[in-house]
């Protein structure tokens, strides 16, 4: 992609009402645009990051045997009345009336998924059912002030599984937990599995996936020695106490950001919606439901909160919009109208060769921008490798990683070997 053709460019200052690091850097870098509080557009750079994250999640969900679908965002009141959540969850739902009928915009999809099950799964032979999708969610968030971390409209991956036995549900529940940890590992997040309350989703204990972050709004109590961890709302331990699980570690307290969660509903919802299947004996039984979510756009915000410096974003390589950021620089002795054709030609050649080699590249081909501005934009955007071509580099390429100050001159072959290793 030529930067001169990229829709949206960097801006000097984020809006004054933005206080979170992720919102400021993502807006300044040209990744997102703010429509209103809690509602952001993903611009081309932001969309590429989101797609990288989505594919990582998709691969791990598929490994668990889940299948991808896409469910509606507009829901009739009737289906939410079946579980009673039209009333119990009304504070977080966007409910409205049109042509004498009442609707809501999706804040989750348990009821919709179970409606699919009762239409398509009748026998024990049709189970387990494991389906997921990536979709927009709408929640009446009263504190939409943390950029992509707390939105009124956001992109989420939700997976649902339905089983014939509680043991099967429990087994799959922990299989998904392992898959989630693999997802977060691939995006370079240090995450703890934390016991938590279910909120508007269930009255049983659930598990959250919390990423350690000093600017996070959540507080967790965890053991420094084992995997014990609890959310502040249900914590039975205090800082400095001995761990109740391993008896050896000490309980510590940390701020964090919730990036995923998993729930076990048992048969509660299937009973309320009268969803049954015929077992091997020909008898009707209620299936067991599990629900598993990852906030995709929230994950983007979390990554930026954790990986940045005073110059801009530092994207982990697996989710960066491009692998390399190529910059051509002209000596000050050359004016715009007398542009050094040799440097430009070499930069164009490197750009084309990178594309042919399958390397994703953002090429800053602008001819009316200063060297300092190009470097500042590269740091702000945060692509893993910065490549510089100038009259000083000759037939070599100056290579610098975004998270390092070390620079080296490499041939094109050496460059390919380095970025593909």
C-alpha positions as CSV (number, residue, x, y, z in Angstrom):
1,X,0.0,0.0,0.0
2,X,1.3,3.4,-1.0
3,X,0.8,5.8,1.9
4,X,-0.1,8.6,-0.5
5,X,-3.1,6.6,-1.5
6,X,-4.1,5.3,2.0
7,X,-7.5,6.6,3.2
8,X,-6.8,8.5,6.4
9,X,-3.5,9.9,7.5
10,X,-1.9,10.7,10.9
11,X,-3.1,13.7,12.9
12,X,-1.1,15.8,15.4
13,X,-3.6,15.8,18.2
14,X,-6.5,13.5,19.3
15,X,-9.8,15.2,20.4
16,X,-9.5,16.9,23.8
17,X,-12.2,14.7,25.3
18,X,-10.2,11.5,24.7
19,X,-8.4,10.5,27.9
20,X,-7.4,6.9,27.2
21,X,-4.0,6.1,25.6
22,X,-5.5,3.6,23.1
23,X,-8.0,6.1,21.8
24,X,-5.5,8.9,21.4
25,X,-2.9,6.8,19.6
26,X,-5.4,4.9,17.4
27,X,-7.0,8.2,16.3
28,X,-3.7,10.0,15.8
29,X,-2.3,7.1,13.9
30,X,-5.3,6.9,11.5
31,X,-6.6,3.5,12.7
32,X,-10.0,4.6,14.0
33,X,-12.4,7.6,13.7
34,X,-14.7,8.6,16.5
35,X,-18.4,9.1,15.6
36,X,-19.6,9.7,19.2
37,X,-18.7,8.5,22.6
38,X,-18.4,4.7,22.6
39,X,-18.7,4.4,18.8
40,X,-15.7,4.2,16.4
41,X,-15.1,3.5,12.8
42,X,-12.3,1.1,11.9
43,X,-10.3,2.8,9.2
44,X,-8.2,0.8,6.7
45,X,-5.2,0.4,9.1
46,X,-7.5,-0.5,12.0
47,X,-9.5,-2.9,9.9
48,X,-6.3,-4.7,8.9
49,X,-5.3,-5.1,12.6
50,X,-8.8,-6.4,13.4
51,X,-8.7,-8.9,10.6
52,X,-5.3,-10.2,11.8
53,X,-6.8,-10.7,15.3
54,X,-10.0,-12.3,13.9
55,X,-8.0,-14.8,11.9
56,X,-5.9,-15.8,15.0
57,X,-9.2,-16.4,16.9
58,X,-10.8,-18.2,14.0
59,X,-7.9,-20.7,13.7
60,X,-8.1,-21.5,17.5
61,X,-11.9,-21.8,17.5
62,X,-11.8,-24.2,14.5
63,X,-9.3,-26.4,16.3
64,X,-11.9,-27.0,19.0
65,X,-14.4,-28.3,16.4
66,X,-16.5,-25.2,16.3
67,X,-18.1,-24.0,13.1
68,X,-18.5,-20.4,12.0
69,X,-21.9,-18.8,11.3
70,X,-23.4,-15.3,11.3
71,X,-26.5,-14.4,13.3
72,X,-28.8,-11.4,13.1
73,X,-28.3,-8.2,15.1
74,X,-31.9,-7.2,15.3
75,X,-34.0,-9.4,17.7
76,X,-37.7,-9.5,18.5
77,X,-38.8,-9.0,22.1
78,X,-40.5,-12.4,22.1
79,X,-37.4,-14.5,22.0
80,X,-35.8,-12.5,24.9
81,X,-39.0,-12.9,26.9
82,X,-38.5,-16.7,26.8
83,X,-35.6,-16.4,29.2
84,X,-36.9,-13.3,31.0
85,X,-33.9,-11.3,30.0
86,X,-36.0,-8.6,28.2
87,X,-36.6,-7.3,31.7
88,X,-33.6,-8.5,33.7
89,X,-31.1,-7.2,31.1
90,X,-33.0,-4.1,30.0
91,X,-30.5,-1.7,31.5
92,X,-27.8,-2.8,29.1
93,X,-30.0,-3.4,26.1
94,X,-31.1,-0.9,23.4
95,X,-34.9,-1.6,23.2
96,X,-37.2,0.2,20.8
97,X,-40.6,0.0,19.2
98,X,-41.4,0.0,15.5
99,X,-44.8,-0.5,13.8
100,X,-46.3,-1.7,17.1
101,X,-43.6,-4.4,17.6
102,X,-40.7,-4.3,20.1
103,X,-37.1,-5.1,19.2
104,X,-33.6,-5.0,20.6
105,X,-30.2,-4.7,19.1
106,X,-27.9,-7.6,20.0
107,X,-25.9,-7.4,23.2
108,X,-25.3,-11.2,23.2
109,X,-26.7,-14.2,21.3
110,X,-27.6,-17.0,23.7
111,X,-31.3,-16.9,22.9
112,X,-30.7,-16.6,19.2
113,X,-28.3,-19.5,19.1
114,X,-30.7,-21.7,21.1
115,X,-33.5,-20.9,18.7
116,X,-31.2,-22.3,15.9
117,X,-30.6,-25.4,18.0
118,X,-34.3,-26.2,18.5
119,X,-34.9,-25.8,14.7
120,X,-31.9,-28.0,13.6
121,X,-30.9,-30.4,16.4
122,X,-33.4,-33.0,17.5
123,X,-31.6,-36.1,18.4
124,X,-28.6,-36.9,20.6
125,X,-26.8,-37.7,17.4
126,X,-27.0,-34.0,16.4
127,X,-24.9,-33.1,19.5
128,X,-22.6,-31.5,20.5
129,X,-23.4,-28.2,18.7
130,X,-20.5,-25.7,18.6
131,X,-21.0,-22.5,16.6
132,X,-19.4,-19.1,16.7
133,X,-19.5,-15.8,14.9
134,X,-17.9,-12.3,14.7
135,X,-20.6,-9.7,15.1
136,X,-21.3,-6.2,16.3
137,X,-22.7,-5.9,19.8
138,X,-24.7,-3.0,21.3
139,X,-24.7,-2.2,25.0
140,X,-26.0,0.8,26.9
141,X,-22.7,1.6,28.3
142,X,-23.0,4.6,30.7
143,X,-19.2,5.1,31.0
144,X,-18.1,5.0,27.4
145,X,-14.9,6.9,28.1
146,X,-12.0,4.5,27.5
147,X,-11.8,4.4,23.8
148,X,-12.1,0.8,22.4
149,X,-12.0,-0.6,25.9
150,X,-15.5,0.5,26.8
151,X,-17.8,1.0,23.8
152,X,-21.5,1.2,23.2
153,X,-21.0,-0.5,19.8
154,X,-18.1,-3.0,19.4
155,X,-17.0,-6.1,17.5
156,X,-17.0,-9.4,19.4
157,X,-16.4,-13.1,18.8
158,X,-18.9,-15.2,20.6
159,X,-18.9,-19.0,20.6
160,X,-21.8,-21.2,21.9
161,X,-21.8,-24.9,22.6
162,X,-24.7,-27.2,23.5
163,X,-24.1,-30.7,25.0
164,X,-26.0,-33.7,26.1
165,X,-24.2,-34.0,29.5
166,X,-22.8,-31.6,32.1
167,X,-19.5,-33.4,31.9
168,X,-19.2,-32.8,28.1
169,X,-19.9,-29.1,28.7
170,X,-17.3,-29.0,31.4
171,X,-14.7,-30.7,29.2
172,X,-15.4,-28.3,26.3
173,X,-15.4,-25.3,28.6
174,X,-11.8,-26.0,29.6
175,X,-10.8,-26.8,26.0
176,X,-12.0,-23.3,25.0
177,X,-10.1,-21.8,28.0
178,X,-6.9,-23.4,26.6
179,X,-7.7,-22.1,23.1
180,X,-8.2,-18.6,24.5
181,X,-4.9,-18.7,26.2
182,X,-3.3,-19.7,22.9
183,X,-5.0,-16.7,21.2
184,X,-3.7,-14.3,23.8
185,X,-0.2,-15.8,23.6
186,X,-0.2,-15.2,19.9
187,X,-0.9,-11.5,20.4
188,X,1.8,-11.2,23.1
189,X,-0.6,-10.6,26.1
190,X,0.2,-11.9,29.6
191,X,-3.2,-13.2,30.7
192,X,-4.6,-14.8,33.9
193,X,-7.7,-16.9,34.1
194,X,-9.8,-15.3,36.8
195,X,-12.8,-16.6,38.7
196,X,-15.7,-14.1,38.5
197,X,-19.4,-13.6,39.0
198,X,-21.7,-13.9,36.0
199,X,-23.4,-10.5,36.0
200,X,-26.4,-10.2,33.7
201,X,-25.5,-13.5,32.1
202,X,-25.7,-16.1,34.8
203,X,-25.9,-16.4,38.6
204,X,-23.1,-19.0,38.7
205,X,-19.3,-18.3,38.8
206,X,-17.7,-17.8,35.5
207,X,-14.1,-17.2,34.3
208,X,-12.6,-14.0,32.9
209,X,-9.3,-13.6,31.0
210,X,-7.6,-10.6,32.4
211,X,-4.5,-8.9,30.9
212,X,-2.2,-7.2,33.3
213,X,-2.3,-3.5,32.6
214,X,-1.6,-0.5,34.9
215,X,-4.4,1.5,33.2
216,X,-7.0,-1.3,33.4
217,X,-10.3,-0.7,35.2
218,X,-10.5,-4.2,36.7
219,X,-8.7,-5.3,39.9
220,X,-7.7,-8.9,40.4
221,X,-6.2,-10.9,43.3
222,X,-3.8,-13.5,42.2
223,X,-1.2,-15.9,43.5
224,X,2.4,-15.2,42.6
225,X,3.2,-18.9,42.7
226,X,0.2,-20.8,41.1
227,X,-2.8,-20.1,38.8
228,X,-5.2,-19.0,41.6
229,X,-6.9,-15.7,40.7
230,X,-10.2,-14.0,41.6
231,X,-12.0,-10.8,40.5
232,X,-12.3,-8.1,43.1
233,X,-16.1,-8.5,43.2
234,X,-16.0,-12.0,44.5
235,X,-12.5,-12.1,46.1
236,X,-12.3,-14.1,49.4
237,X,-8.7,-13.3,49.9
238,X,-6.7,-10.2,50.7
239,X,-3.4,-8.8,49.5
240,X,-0.4,-10.4,51.4
241,X,-2.3,-13.5,52.5
242,X,-1.1,-17.0,51.8
243,X,-2.6,-18.5,48.7
244,X,-5.6,-20.8,49.6
245,X,-4.8,-23.1,46.7
246,X,-1.1,-23.8,46.7
247,X,-0.4,-22.7,50.3
248,X,3.0,-21.5,49.2
249,X,2.5,-18.3,47.2
250,X,1.5,-14.8,48.4
251,X,-1.6,-13.1,47.2
252,X,-0.9,-9.9,45.1
253,X,-3.2,-7.3,43.6
254,X,-3.0,-5.9,40.1
255,X,-5.0,-3.8,37.7
256,X,-6.1,-5.5,34.5
257,X,-8.3,-5.4,31.4
258,X,-10.8,-8.1,30.7
259,X,-10.2,-9.4,27.2
260,X,-12.4,-12.6,27.3
261,X,-14.9,-14.6,29.3
262,X,-16.5,-18.0,29.5
263,X,-19.8,-19.1,31.0
264,X,-21.6,-22.3,31.9
265,X,-25.4,-22.0,31.9
266,X,-26.2,-25.6,32.4
267,X,-29.8,-26.4,31.4
268,X,-31.3,-23.1,32.7
269,X,-31.9,-21.5,29.3
270,X,-32.9,-24.6,27.5
271,X,-35.5,-25.3,30.1
272,X,-36.9,-21.8,29.9
273,X,-37.0,-22.0,26.1
274,X,-38.3,-25.6,26.2
275,X,-35.5,-26.8,24.0
276,X,-35.1,-30.6,24.1
277,X,-33.5,-33.5,22.2
278,X,-34.3,-37.2,22.1
279,X,-31.7,-39.3,23.9
280,X,-30.7,-42.9,23.1
281,X,-33.7,-44.2,25.1
282,X,-36.1,-42.1,23.1
283,X,-36.7,-39.7,26.0
284,X,-36.8,-35.9,25.9
285,X,-33.8,-34.2,27.6
286,X,-32.7,-30.6,28.1
287,X,-29.2,-29.8,26.7
288,X,-26.4,-28.0,28.5
289,X,-25.3,-24.6,27.2
290,X,-21.9,-22.8,27.3
291,X,-21.0,-19.3,26.1
292,X,-17.6,-17.9,25.3
293,X,-16.6,-14.4,24.3
294,X,-13.7,-12.3,23.2
295,X,-14.0,-8.6,22.6
296,X,-12.1,-8.1,19.3
297,X,-12.1,-4.3,19.2
298,X,-11.4,-4.3,23.0
299,X,-8.4,-6.5,22.3
300,X,-7.1,-3.9,19.8
301,X,-7.4,-1.2,22.5
302,X,-5.7,-3.5,25.1
303,X,-2.8,-4.1,22.9
304,X,-2.2,-0.4,22.3
305,X,-2.5,0.3,26.1
306,X,0.2,-2.2,26.7
307,X,2.5,-1.8,23.7
308,X,3.4,1.9,23.1
309,X,6.0,4.5,24.0
310,X,6.0,8.3,23.9
311,X,6.3,8.2,20.1
312,X,3.4,5.9,19.3
313,X,2.2,2.4,19.0
314,X,4.4,-0.7,18.9
315,X,2.4,-3.5,17.3
316,X,3.2,-7.2,18.0
317,X,4.2,-8.7,14.7
318,X,1.2,-11.1,14.5
319,X,-1.4,-8.2,14.5
320,X,0.5,-5.3,12.8
321,X,-1.3,-3.9,9.8
322,X,1.8,-4.3,7.7
323,X,5.1,-6.1,8.3
324,X,7.4,-3.3,7.1
325,X,7.2,0.5,6.7
326,X,9.3,1.5,3.7
327,X,10.4,5.2,3.6
328,X,12.2,6.9,0.8
329,X,14.3,9.9,1.8
330,X,15.7,12.6,-0.5
331,X,18.8,14.6,0.4
332,X,18.2,18.3,1.3
333,X,20.1,19.3,-1.9
334,X,17.3,17.9,-4.0
335,X,14.2,20.0,-4.3
336,X,10.8,18.5,-5.0
337,X,10.9,19.6,-8.7
338,X,14.3,17.9,-9.1
339,X,13.6,14.7,-7.2
340,X,16.4,12.2,-7.1
341,X,15.2,9.6,-9.6
342,X,17.8,7.0,-8.5
343,X,16.6,6.9,-4.9
344,X,13.0,6.9,-6.0
345,X,13.6,4.1,-8.6
346,X,15.4,2.0,-6.0
347,X,12.6,2.5,-3.4
348,X,10.0,1.5,-6.1
349,X,12.0,-1.6,-6.9
350,X,12.2,-2.6,-3.2
351,X,8.5,-2.0,-2.8
352,X,7.6,-4.2,-5.8
353,X,10.1,-7.0,-4.7
354,X,8.6,-7.0,-1.2
355,X,5.1,-7.5,-2.6
356,X,6.3,-10.3,-4.9
357,X,7.9,-12.0,-1.9
358,X,4.6,-11.9,0.0
359,X,5.6,-9.2,2.5
360,X,3.0,-6.8,3.6
361,X,4.4,-3.3,3.1
362,X,3.3,0.3,3.7
363,X,5.3,2.5,1.4
364,X,5.7,6.2,2.3
365,X,6.1,7.5,-1.2
366,X,5.1,11.1,-0.3
367,X,7.4,13.7,-2.0
368,X,6.2,16.8,-0.2
369,X,6.8,15.7,3.4
370,X,9.9,16.2,5.5
371,X,12.1,13.4,6.7
372,X,11.2,14.2,10.3
373,X,7.5,13.9,9.6
374,X,8.0,10.6,7.8
375,X,9.9,9.2,10.8
376,X,7.4,10.6,13.3
377,X,4.5,9.0,11.3
378,X,6.3,5.7,11.2
379,X,6.9,5.7,14.9
380,X,3.2,6.6,15.6
381,X,1.8,4.0,13.3
382,X,4.1,1.4,14.9
383,X,4.7,-1.2,12.1
384,X,7.4,-3.7,13.3
385,X,10.2,-2.9,10.7
386,X,11.1,0.5,9.4
387,X,13.0,0.4,6.1
388,X,14.8,3.5,4.8
389,X,16.2,4.1,1.3
390,X,18.2,7.2,0.6
391,X,21.2,8.5,-1.3
392,X,23.3,7.6,1.7
393,X,22.2,3.9,1.9
394,X,23.3,3.3,-1.7
395,X,22.2,-0.2,-2.8
396,X,21.5,-1.2,0.8
397,X,18.4,-0.7,3.0
398,X,18.5,0.7,6.5
399,X,16.5,-1.5,8.8
400,X,15.3,-0.7,12.3
401,X,12.8,-2.5,14.5
402,X,10.1,-0.3,16.0
403,X,11.0,-1.5,19.5
404,X,14.8,-0.9,19.1
405,X,17.1,1.9,18.4
406,X,19.6,-0.4,16.6
407,X,19.9,0.2,12.8
408,X,21.7,-2.0,10.2
409,X,22.4,-1.8,6.5
410,X,21.2,-4.9,4.7
411,X,20.9,-6.1,1.1
412,X,17.4,-7.1,-0.1
413,X,18.2,-10.8,0.4
414,X,19.4,-10.2,4.0
415,X,16.3,-8.1,4.7
416,X,14.0,-10.9,3.5
417,X,15.8,-13.5,5.6
418,X,15.6,-11.2,8.7
419,X,11.9,-10.4,8.5
420,X,10.8,-13.9,7.6
421,X,12.9,-15.6,10.3
